[in-house]
Amino acid sequence: MRFRHKAVAGLATLLLPLAGLVGLASPAQAATSATATYAKPSDWGTGFEGKWTVKNTGTTTISSWTVEWDFPSGTSVTSAWDADVTSAGTHWTAKNKSWNGSLAPGASVSFGFNGAGTGSPSNCKLNGGSCDGTSVPGDAAPTAPGTPTASEITNTSVKLAWSAATDDKGVKNYDVLRGGTKVATVTTTSYTDTGLTAGTDYSYTVQARDTADQTGPVSGARAVRTTGGTTDPPPTGDKVKLGYFTEWGVYGRNYHVKNLVTSGSAAKITHINYAFGNVKNGQCTVDDTYAAYDKAYTADQSVSGTADTWDQPLRGNFNQLRQLKAKYPHIKVLYSFGGWTYSGGFGQAAANATAFAKSCKAVVEDPRWADVFDGIDIDWEYPNACGLTCDTSGPAAFRTLSQALRTEFGANYLVTAAITADGSSGGKLDAADYGGAAQYLDWYNVMTYDYFGAFDKDGPTAPHSPLTSYAGIPAAGFNSADAIAKLKAKGVPSAKLLLGIGFYGRGWTGVTQSAPGGTATGAAPGTYEAGIEDYKVLKNSCPATGTIAGTAYAHCGTNWWSYDTPSTIAGKMTWAKNQGLGGAFFWEFSGDTSNGELVSAINSGL
């Protein structure tokens, strides 16, 4: 949740089971047995979504998996996620990603794809054996190498070394991954990475491969910052890297625009959403005028190093953002309106969308700060559905509002929207015309977090930002992969979708079970709100003890938390790139460490 302003992805216990389950699996008794099952969650006539689930039904851990099947001629995979899918004629092969190959006894993992044609899979094989769990090859994958050490760090290079992995038939080589992407394959236990950028943060892991070409789990991550560097930003590439800056953060959180500079984050982002403007009487308005354009900054608090004067025409956050853009010209700033608290005004706004759009442009183009903003972001929680209040404006209202904003702002401004990530059947993504509205917007910030939390005080405990589904997830469709797949199926281009990352955790107390699915007695204590805590606090107070569905969780004492770490963010960024997404965004800057660990992970990963 974006604390007092962001919505829960869904509060109700859901939903319908996945349709079209094909009976390719049954329980097996072998110690290393596993099953693979196929389902078709959706079919839109010209194509379909397919989903495979691999489950370890044995008593020993499976370190990697490969699913093979045949499609009839005319049926094919057009895109896939959470697995590397290849084909040879009509024979298809899917191998695990670096982050989801290891399956403990009883654990499962799913991967999906969009397909063309009408055929169904046949001749399924899992790790060379049958998919019904009766035979799985006994050749074990290698263990994880030791967490690499870093030495001889220069402006452009670093030497890495790690302890060897073990394997029953011998380790052949090691893949070195930077930010989750392979940069080298070596036969020794050291590697020197070159061609790096001065003054830049990197994250390295290592993965072993045995003589049978099986890959094992990745090692722990080693963060490295090269020496040197200036305030000039490094190239950001073509992916959007957007962070929310909260207007109220300058008070209790004591987080200011200058923190983007001192943390190193400003050099690693492309866009900032300033949150939030209010929506009153069908119009856009500035919310806290003091924080926005009146608060005076001393020289040491200011981005420019110059103190504000009592009679200057613009002070506050807006002036600090102006100074930030002068220092980092590549950054674009959007004014975000709405959020969890202020979305109740959108229904009235949609009733006269043209007047609303004109009011928003008047705020964005106010002569005092017209040079600060490059666009507008609408955070309506939720069109034709319930958030803090319930909206009944109808499924077309969001599209109408988006069209009016584009007409008013024109092609030279960015127009974007933060939207629900409820991928369930008949859920919030089905309540409004997100597919039709996409043509008017530059991108969607898909809020792939807040799926689960202590708003269900008794549990079950579950990660609030799962990348994929998993066995025992409390609600079907409440994960990033399902939400992105649904938006793609509605016709939204991949490049117009940004994956959401929360810089905070959600937690319960009264929990005795370390694994997800435990019962609880209420919300865990939090600095600003029960059940919520910043990453910068949790990384030390309750370090991660496990991962599931591409994100991390932690059990300490009787408290249970879930949150993203630099390592899980690296995996999510790899997934986003493989999906062809336009980039990523996060809520929000002040939850990060003082040296911007999570921003660095997003930047490196993209």
C-alpha positions in Angstrom: 0.0 0.0 0.0 1.2 3.5 -0.7 0.7 4.1 3.0 -2.2 6.5 3.6 -2.6 7.0 -0.1 -2.4 3.7 -1.9 -4.9 1.0 -2.4 -5.0 -2.6 -1.5 -4.9 -4.6 -4.8 -7.9 -6.5 -3.4 -9.4 -7.2 0.0 -11.9 -9.9 -0.7 -11.0 -13.6 -0.5 -11.1 -14.8 -4.1 -11.8 -16.4 -6.6 -12.5 -18.9 -9.3 -10.2 -21.8 -10.1 -8.2 -21.7 -13.3 -10.2 -23.2 -16.1 -9.1 -25.9 -18.5 -6.8 -27.9 -16.3 -5.4 -30.8 -18.3 -4.9 -34.0 -16.3 -1.2 -34.6 -17.1 -0.2 -35.2 -13.5 -0.9 -37.4 -10.5 0.9 -38.1 -7.2 4.0 -40.2 -7.2 6.0 -42.0 -4.5 9.6 -41.8 -5.7 11.9 -39.7 -3.4 12.8 -37.4 -6.3 9.3 -37.4 -8.0 7.7 -34.3 -9.5 4.7 -33.5 -11.7 3.9 -31.0 -14.4 0.3 -29.9 -15.1 -1.0 -27.7 -17.9 -3.9 -25.2 -17.7 -5.4 -22.7 -20.2 -6.5 -19.7 -18.0 -7.9 -17.7 -21.0 -8.7 -18.0 -24.7 -9.6 -15.0 -26.8 -10.2 -16.7 -30.1 -7.2 -15.6 -32.0 -4.9 -16.8 -29.2 -4.7 -18.1 -25.7 -2.8 -18.0 -22.4 -1.2 -21.3 -21.3 0.3 -22.1 -17.9 2.4 -25.0 -16.7 2.9 -25.8 -13.0 5.8 -27.9 -11.8 5.5 -29.4 -8.3 8.0 -31.3 -6.3 6.0 -34.3 -4.9 9.1 -36.0 -3.5 11.1 -35.8 -0.4 14.3 -34.1 -1.7 14.9 -30.7 -3.3 14.9 -30.4 -7.1 17.6 -27.9 -8.2 16.4 -27.3 -11.7 13.6 -28.3 -14.1 12.9 -28.7 -17.8 9.4 -29.2 -19.2 9.0 -30.5 -22.8 5.9 -31.0 -24.8 4.6 -31.2 -28.4 2.0 -28.9 -30.0 0.2 -29.9 -33.2 1.1 -28.1 -36.3 -0.4 -24.6 -36.3 -0.2 -24.1 -32.5 2.8 -22.2 -31.1 4.1 -20.1 -28.2 4.4 -16.4 -29.1 5.7 -15.1 -25.8 6.6 -16.6 -22.4 7.4 -15.5 -18.9 9.1 -17.2 -15.9 10.9 -19.7 -18.1 13.2 -19.8 -21.1 11.0 -21.4 -23.9 12.5 -22.6 -27.2 11.3 -24.9 -30.0 12.5 -27.3 -32.6 9.7 -27.7 -35.1 6.6 -28.7 -33.1 8.6 -29.7 -30.0 8.7 -27.1 -27.2 11.2 -26.9 -24.3 10.9 -24.7 -21.2 13.8 -24.4 -18.7 13.7 -22.6 -15.4 15.0 -19.1 -14.8 18.0 -18.5 -12.6 15.8 -17.5 -9.7 13.0 -20.2 -9.8 14.8 -23.5 -10.5 15.1 -24.8 -6.9 11.9 -26.5 -5.5 11.8 -27.8 -2.0 9.6 -30.9 -1.2 6.0 -29.8 -1.7 6.9 -26.6 -3.4 5.7 -25.6 -6.9 6.4 -23.0 -9.5 4.4 -21.8 -12.5 5.4 -20.3 -15.8 3.1 -19.1 -18.6 3.0 -18.1 -22.2 0.7 -16.5 -24.8 0.0 -18.9 -27.7 -1.5 -18.9 -31.2 -3.6 -21.7 -32.5 -6.1 -24.1 -31.0 -4.1 -27.2 -30.1 -3.3 -28.8 -26.7 0.1 -30.1 -25.5 1.0 -33.8 -25.7 3.9 -36.1 -24.9 4.9 -34.1 -21.8 8.2 -34.7 -20.2 9.7 -33.3 -17.0 13.4 -33.5 -16.5 13.5 -36.3 -19.1 10.9 -38.4 -17.2 7.1 -38.5 -17.3 5.0 -35.6 -16.1 2.9 -37.8 -13.9 5.7 -38.1 -11.4 6.5 -41.8 -12.0 10.1 -41.2 -13.1 12.5 -38.2 -12.7 16.2 -38.6 -13.5 18.3 -38.9 -10.4 21.2 -36.7 -11.6 21.3 -33.9 -9.1 22.0 -30.3 -10.2 25.0 -28.5 -8.6 24.8 -26.7 -5.3 25.0 -22.9 -5.1 28.5 -21.4 -5.2 29.6 -19.2 -2.3 28.7 -15.5 -2.3 31.4 -13.8 -4.4 33.9 -11.5 -2.8 35.0 -8.3 -4.5 38.6 -6.9 -4.7 40.8 -4.7 -6.9 37.8 -2.4 -7.5 38.6 0.5 -10.0 36.6 3.0 -11.9 35.9 0.4 -14.6 36.5 -3.1 -13.2 36.2 -5.4 -10.3 37.7 -8.8 -9.5 35.3 -11.4 -8.2 36.1 -14.7 -6.4 33.8 -17.4 -4.9 34.0 -20.8 -3.2 33.3 -23.8 -5.5 29.9 -25.5 -5.9 29.6 -29.3 -5.6 27.9 -31.8 -7.9 27.6 -35.6 -7.9 29.2 -35.8 -11.4 31.3 -32.6 -11.4 31.0 -28.9 -12.1 31.7 -27.9 -15.6 31.7 -24.1 -15.4 30.2 -21.0 -13.7 27.9 -18.3 -15.1 28.7 -14.8 -13.7 25.6 -12.6 -13.5 25.6 -8.8 -13.1 22.2 -7.5 -12.0 20.7 -10.9 -12.9 22.0 -10.9 -16.5 24.8 -13.3 -17.5 28.0 -11.4 -18.4 30.5 -14.3 -18.5 31.0 -18.1 -18.3 34.2 -19.3 -16.7 35.7 -22.6 -15.7 37.5 -21.2 -12.6 36.2 -19.7 -9.4 37.2 -16.1 -10.2 36.5 -13.5 -12.8 37.4 -9.8 -13.5 34.5 -7.8 -14.9 35.6 -4.8 -17.0 34.1 -2.0 -19.0 32.1 -0.7 -16.0 31.0 2.9 -15.3 32.8 4.9 -12.7 30.9 5.7 -9.5 28.1 3.1 -10.2 26.5 0.4 -8.1 26.5 -3.2 -9.4 25.2 -6.5 -8.0 26.9 -9.9 -8.8 25.8 -13.5 -8.3 27.3 -16.8 -9.6 25.6 -20.0 -10.8 27.2 -23.4 -11.4 26.6 -25.8 -14.3 27.3 -29.5 -14.2 28.6 -31.9 -16.9 24.9 -32.7 -17.8 24.3 -29.0 -18.4 22.1 -28.6 -15.4 22.3 -25.3 -13.6 22.0 -25.0 -9.9 20.7 -22.1 -7.7 22.4 -18.7 -7.8 24.7 -17.7 -5.0 24.2 -14.8 -2.6 24.5 -11.4 -4.1 27.6 -9.1 -3.7 27.1 -5.4 -4.1 29.9 -3.4 -5.7 30.3 0.3 -6.3 33.1 1.3 -8.7 35.4 4.2 -7.7 35.3 7.7 -9.3 32.3 9.2 -11.0 30.8 12.6 -11.2 27.3 14.1 -10.8 26.8 13.6 -14.5 24.2 10.8 -14.9 25.2 7.5 -16.5 23.2 6.5 -19.6 19.8 5.3 -18.5 19.0 3.2 -21.6 15.5 3.1 -23.1 13.6 1.7 -20.1 11.6 3.9 -17.7 12.9 4.0 -14.1 10.3 6.0 -12.2 10.0 6.7 -8.5 7.3 8.4 -6.5 8.2 11.4 -4.3 5.7 12.1 -1.6 4.7 15.7 -0.8 4.2 14.9 2.9 7.5 13.1 3.2 9.3 16.4 4.0 7.6 16.3 7.5 7.9 13.2 9.7 10.0 11.3 7.3 12.4 14.2 6.8 12.9 13.2 3.2 13.6 16.0 0.7 14.5 16.3 -2.9 18.2 16.7 -2.0 18.1 13.1 -0.7 17.8 12.0 -4.3 21.2 13.5 -4.9 23.0 12.4 -1.7 21.7 8.8 -2.2 22.9 8.6 -5.8 19.4 7.8 -6.9 18.9 10.9 -9.2 21.6 9.6 -11.6 19.8 6.2 -11.9 16.2 7.2 -12.6 14.4 8.7 -15.6 11.2 10.0 -14.1 9.7 11.2 -10.9 6.0 11.2 -10.0 5.2 14.0 -7.5 2.4 12.7 -5.2 -0.3 13.8 -4.8 -2.4 16.6 -6.1 -6.0 16.5 -4.9 -9.2 16.1 -6.9 -11.9 18.3 -5.6 -15.2 19.4 -7.1 -14.3 17.7 -10.4 -11.0 19.6 -10.7 -7.2 19.2 -10.1 -5.8 21.2 -7.2 -2.6 21.5 -5.3 -2.9 19.7 -2.0 -0.4 21.0 0.6 0.6 24.4 -0.8 3.2 25.0 2.0 5.2 21.8 1.2 4.6 22.2 -2.6 5.8 25.8 -3.1 6.3 27.8 0.1 8.5 25.9 2.5 11.9 27.6 2.7 15.2 25.6 2.4 18.5 26.5 3.9 21.7 26.3 1.9 22.7 22.9 3.3 19.2 21.5 2.6 19.0 22.7 -0.9 19.9 20.9 -4.1 21.7 23.9 -5.4 23.4 24.8 -2.1 21.8 28.2 -2.1 19.3 29.2 0.6 15.8 30.3 -0.2 14.9 34.0 0.4 11.7 35.3 1.9 10.6 37.1 -1.2 11.5 34.6 -4.0 8.5 33.7 -6.2 8.9 29.9 -5.8 10.1 27.8 -2.9 9.3 24.4 -1.5 9.4 21.0 -3.3 8.6 22.5 -6.7 11.7 24.8 -6.5 13.9 21.9 -5.3 12.6 19.8 -8.3 13.5 22.7 -10.6 17.1 22.7 -9.1 17.2 18.9 -9.5 16.3 19.0 -13.2 19.0 21.7 -13.7 21.6 19.3 -12.2 20.2 16.1 -13.9 18.6 17.3 -17.2 17.6 13.8 -18.2 14.9 13.6 -15.4 11.3 14.2 -16.3 8.8 15.1 -13.5 5.1 14.3 -13.6 2.4 15.7 -11.3 0.4 12.8 -9.9 -3.2 13.4 -8.9 -5.4 11.1 -6.7 -4.0 8.2 -4.8 -5.8 6.2 -2.2 -7.1 9.2 -0.2 -8.1 11.5 -3.0 -9.6 9.1 -5.6 -13.2 9.9 -4.4 -13.2 13.0 -6.6 -12.6 11.2 -9.9 -16.3 10.2 -10.4 -17.4 13.8 -10.5 -14.3 14.6 -12.7 -15.3 11.9 -15.2 -18.8 13.4 -15.5 -17.2 16.4 -17.2 -13.9 15.1 -18.3 -13.1 18.1 -20.6 -13.4 20.6 -17.7 -11.4 18.3 -15.5 -8.6 18.1 -18.0 -8.5 21.9 -18.4 -8.2 22.3 -14.7 -5.3 19.9 -14.5 -3.4 21.6 -17.2 -3.9 24.9 -15.5 -2.3 23.5 -12.4 0.6 21.8 -14.3 1.2 25.0 -16.3 0.9 27.5 -13.5 3.5 30.2 -14.5 5.3 29.9 -11.2 6.4 26.3 -11.9 5.5 25.6 -15.6 9.1 24.5 -16.3 9.0 21.9 -13.5 6.5 19.4 -14.8 6.7 17.3 -18.0 3.3 15.6 -17.7 0.5 14.4 -15.6 -0.2 11.0 -13.9 -3.7 9.9 -12.8 -3.9 7.6 -9.9 -7.6 6.6 -9.8 -8.3 3.9 -7.2 -10.5 2.5 -8.7 -12.6 3.3 -11.8 -16.0 1.6 -11.6 -14.8 -0.4 -8.5 -14.2 0.1 -4.8 -11.2 1.6 -3.0 -11.5 3.9 0.0 -14.8 4.7 -1.6 -16.8 3.0 -4.3 -17.1 4.4 -7.8 -20.1 3.8 -10.0 -19.2 5.9 -13.1 -19.2 2.9 -15.4 -16.7 1.0 -17.4 -16.2 3.7 -20.0 -15.4 6.6 -17.6 -11.7 5.9 -17.3 -11.2 5.8 -21.1 -13.2 9.0 -21.4 -11.1 10.7 -18.8 -7.8 9.5 -20.4 -8.9 10.7 -23.8 -9.8 14.2 -22.4 -6.4 14.5 -20.8 -4.6 13.6 -24.0 -6.7 16.0 -26.0 -6.0 18.8 -23.5 -2.3 18.2 -22.9 -1.4 17.2 -26.5 1.5 15.1 -27.7 4.3 17.1 -26.0 3.3 16.2 -22.5 3.5 12.8 -20.8 0.1 11.4 -19.8 0.2 8.3 -17.6 -1.9 6.4 -15.1 -1.3 4.2 -12.1 -3.7 1.3 -12.2 -4.8 -1.8 -10.3 -2.9 -5.0 -10.6 -5.9 -7.3 -9.8 -5.5 -10.1 -12.3 -8.4 -12.2 -11.0 -11.3 -13.2 -13.2 -13.9 -10.5 -13.0 -11.7 -8.3 -10.8 -10.8 -4.7 -10.9 -8.9 -4.9 -14.2 -12.2 -6.1 -15.8 -14.2 -3.3 -14.3 -12.9 -0.5 -16.6 -11.8 -0.2 -20.2 -8.0 -0.2 -19.6 -7.4 -1.7 -23.0 -9.3 1.1 -24.8 -7.7 3.9 -22.6 -4.2 2.7 -23.3 -4.1 4.4 -26.7 -4.3 7.8 -25.0 -1.6 7.2 -22.4 2.2 6.9 -22.5 2.3 4.0 -20.0 0.5 2.4 -17.1 2.1 2.1 -13.6 0.8 -1.3 -12.7 0.6 -1.4 -8.9 1.9 -5.0 -8.5 2.1 -4.8 -4.7 -0.3 -4.8 -1.7 -1.9 -8.0 -2.8 -1.8 -9.4 0.7 -1.3 -7.9 4.1 -2.5 -7.5 7.7 -5.7 -5.9 6.6 -6.5 -9.6 6.8 -5.4 -9.7 10.5 -5.7 -13.5 10.9 -3.6 -14.2 7.8 -2.8 -16.4 6.1 0.7 -14.8 5.8 1.6 -14.2 2.1 4.0 -12.0 0.2 2.4 -8.7 -0.6 4.2 -8.4 -4.0 4.4 -11.9 -5.6 5.8 -12.0 -9.1 4.1 -15.3 -9.9 1.5 -17.5 -8.4 2.5 -20.3 -6.1 0.9 -23.3 -4.4 -1.2 -22.0 -1.5 -1.5 -18.4 -2.7 -4.6 -17.0 -0.9 -6.3 -15.5 -4.0 -6.0 -16.6 -7.7 -4.8 -13.8 -10.0 -3.2 -11.8 -7.2 0.3 -11.7 -8.7 2.3 -9.6 -11.2 2.5 -12.2 -13.9 -1.3 -12.7 -14.1 -2.0 -8.9 -14.0 0.5 -8.2 -16.8 -0.8 -11.2 -18.9 -4.4 -9.9 -18.5 -3.5 -6.4 -19.6 -1.6 -7.8 -22.6 -4.7 -9.9 -23.5 -6.7 -6.7 -23.4 -4.5 -5.3 -26.1 -2.2 -3.1 -24.0 1.3 -3.1 -25.6 4.0 -4.5 -23.4 6.1 -1.3 -23.8 3.3 0.6 -22.1 3.4 -1.4 -18.9 5.7 -0.7 -16.0 6.2 -3.3 -13.2 5.6 -1.9 -9.7 8.0 -2.4 -6.8 7.3 -1.5 -3.2 10.1 -0.1 -1.1 8.5 -1.4 2.1 7.2 -4.5 3.6 3.9 -5.7 5.0 3.8 -7.8 8.1 1.8 -9.7 10.7 2.4 -10.5 14.3 1.5 -13.6 16.4 3.0 -15.8 13.7 4.8 -19.1 14.6 5.2 -20.5 11.1 8.2 -19.4 9.1 6.9 -20.4 5.6 4.0 -18.5 4.0 0.5 -19.6 4.9 0.7 -19.2 8.7 -2.0 -17.8 11.0 -1.6 -14.4 12.7 -3.2 -12.3 15.4 -2.9 -8.9 13.8 -0.6 -6.3 12.2 3.1 -6.2 13.1 4.3 -2.9 14.6 5.5 -0.3 12.1 7.2 3.1 12.4 4.3 5.0 10.8 1.5 2.5 10.4 0.9 -1.0 11.9 1.6 -3.7 9.3 3.9 -1.6 7.2 7.6 -0.8 7.5 10.3 0.7 5.2 12.9 -1.6 3.6 15.7 0.4 5.1 14.4 -0.6 8.6 13.4 -4.2 7.8 16.8 -5.2 6.1 18.3 -4.9 9.6 15.5 -5.4 12.0 14.1 -8.5 10.3 16.4 -9.8 7.5 14.9 -12.0 4.9 14.8 -15.7 5.7 13.4 -17.1 2.5 12.0 -16.4 -1.0 8.8 -17.4 -2.7 7.2 -16.3 -6.0 10.1 -14.0 -6.9 10.0 -12.0 -3.6 11.4 -12.3 -0.1 9.9 -13.0 3.3 11.2 -12.9 6.9 10.2 -14.5 10.2 11.7 -13.0 13.3 10.3 -13.6 16.7 6.5 -13.6 16.3 6.6 -11.2 13.4 6.4 -12.2 9.7 7.2 -9.7 6.9 7.4 -9.8 3.1 9.4 -7.3 1.1 11.7 -7.0 -1.9 15.5 -7.0 -1.6 18.1 -6.0 -4.2 18.3 -9.7 -5.1 14.6 -10.2 -5.7 14.4 -6.9 -7.6 17.1 -8.1 -9.9 15.0 -11.2 -10.7 11.9 -9.0 -11.2 13.8 -6.7 -13.6 15.0 -9.7 -15.6 11.4 -10.8 -15.8 10.2 -7.4 -16.9 12.8 -7.2 -19.7 11.9 -10.7 -20.9 8.3 -9.6 -21.0 9.2 -6.6 -23.1 7.9 -4.2 -20.5 8.6 -0.5 -20.7 10.4 -0.5 -17.4 9.6 -0.3 -13.7 8.4 2.1 -11.1 8.4 2.1 -7.3 6.6 3.5 -4.2 8.5 5.4 -2.9 11.9 7.0 -2.5 12.0 7.4 1.3 11.7 3.7 2.0 15.2 3.0 0.4 18.5 3.1 2.2 20.6 6.3 2.4 22.8 5.0 -0.4 19.8 4.0 -2.6 20.2 0.2 -2.6 16.9 -0.6 -4.2 17.1 2.2 -6.8 20.5 0.8 -7.8 19.0 -2.7 -8.1 16.3 -1.4 -10.5 18.8 0.6 -12.5 21.2 -2.3 -12.8 18.5 -4.8 -13.6 17.1 -2.8 -16.4 
